[in-house]
Amino acid sequence: MTTSDTISLFLKDEADTSRLGEDLALALKAGDCLALSGDLGAGKSSLARAILRAIADDEELEVPSPTFTLVQSYDLRLPVSHFDLYRLGHPGELTELGFDEALENGICLVEWPEMADGELPAERITLRLAHEGSGRRATIDAAGAQALRIHRVLAIRDFLDKAGYPEVKRRFLTGDASLRAYEAIYPNAAPRKILMDWRPHPEGPPVYDGKPYPKVAHLAQNAYPFVAIADALRERGFATPEIYKVDYEQGILLIEDLGTEGVLDDDGRPIAERYRQSVACLAHLHSMQIPQDIPVSTAHTHHIPDFDRMAMKMEVQLVLDWHIAWKRGTPPTDAERAEYLAIWDSLIDALATAEKNLLLRDFHSPNIIWREEESGIGKVGIIDFQDAMIGPTAYDLASIVQDARVTIEPDLFRQLMDDYLSLRRAQGGFDEAGFMKAWAIMSAQRNCKLAGLWVRLLQRDGKPGYLKHMLRTLTYLQVALEHESLAPLRDWCARAGIGQSES
């Protein structure tokens, strides 16, 4: 094993042991081997049981001892194989038990690892339990990313203790395509809360004009934007999470749980009423001016960045950098690249007079909570807005009526557009023709970005699942390209071979 990091914890009782198991369940990833050492009765099986029940999110999960079977497998959120090697005849038998395959596909919990020490992976997590007074001492040795994950879940536990939620139950909720992860927090006799784990990360190498991608694209790098936008919108009657506690330095937030209902039915199709209410909520947001500078604390004011030329062009270049070579096998020529970027310079120039206000940036099905018991705009819970900018309001309308992850059929699309335009006309002073031109440009900008992003997720990040959205994205793009102002881009796409025939 490489140089390891040692963590020592005193567990005063069985409840402390179970909580450590819950915390470790949040730290473990597929490919991790957790070797549990200790004398008989030291608590190895208790800890393994707590880990398994936490991953299963089932406190009644039967966890029989694998002493005689040697291994017990569980098909959970993460597959887990629980090994007890006390009766292992020879270390080489570990392979016959399917250890390598189990580790490749999930997590391996190993009691009595000493019986097959030379057969276990060098990069493993070792946890030793020993009696100490009336309790136990847990000593954890881990290295690299495994150690960082363990330190992180323990830091979050400490954050919750200091926030007034000691000994609270924690469960994995979700991770998203970004660097954030979420936990469900269950205080005793209180509503469930949400823990946002937003660990600081390095900015990465420069990609444009000497700046790393997050700065070019104006992506939020800490919790200040999330808190600022949440508070500003909630003050104006919108349903954003209340912020209970924040550690800005560590990137840990405890926030309100707005619910679990979304805007899709059980088959993943859009529920028209909920989309229509979401569009009405957006029209209301666009009727008011949100300040660009929002105080977060006495020491910090968040300045909402502009959705500027550099950010727009960085995103649409994803088509050049990823999509075209994937589609036709050859990258764009220098001439194709130059023409495409010149077209976008002209389109961005045409946005100079467009209506500009707060852009939530990803106002679509994954980020909308349906709150049936509420009324008006309160029915629409908004949960993802940390990357909000100031720019053409039409962008957010494009993101909801052309939902990237679910097909909006033409009839519903027309209904949503009519709803929005009717509400904006009723507000007065609405330049509909100018807005529709901006909508077409912003729709094309968003869908060009996505057409490249899906390929990047496939080829660079090893996430092929997003490719299922490609045909939908290109179909949406064709709708935007019907606007007369986008004729040059429409012609360029046709010549470059970008069309809805792709799959």
Secondary structure by P-SEA (a helix, b strand, c coil): ccbbbbbbbbbccaaaaaaaaaaaaaaccccbbbbbbbcccccaaaaaaaaaaaaaccccccccccccccbbbbbcccbbbbbbcccccccccccccaaaaaaacbbbbbccccccccccccbbbbbbbbbcccbbbbbbbbcaaaaaaaaaaaaaaaaaaaacccbbbbbbcccccccbbbbbbbcccccbbbbbbcccccccccccccccccccccccccaaaaaaaaaaaaaaccccccccccccccbbbbbbcccccccccccccccaaaaaaaaaaaaaaaabbbbccccccccbbbbbccccaaaaaaaacccccccccccccccccaaaaaaaaaaaaaaaaaaccccccccccccccccccccccccccccccccccccccccccaaaaaaacccccccccaaaaaaaaaaaaaaaaaacccaaaaaaaaaaaaaaaaaaaaaaaaaaaaccccccccccaaaaaaaaaaaaaccccaaaaaaaaaaaccccccc
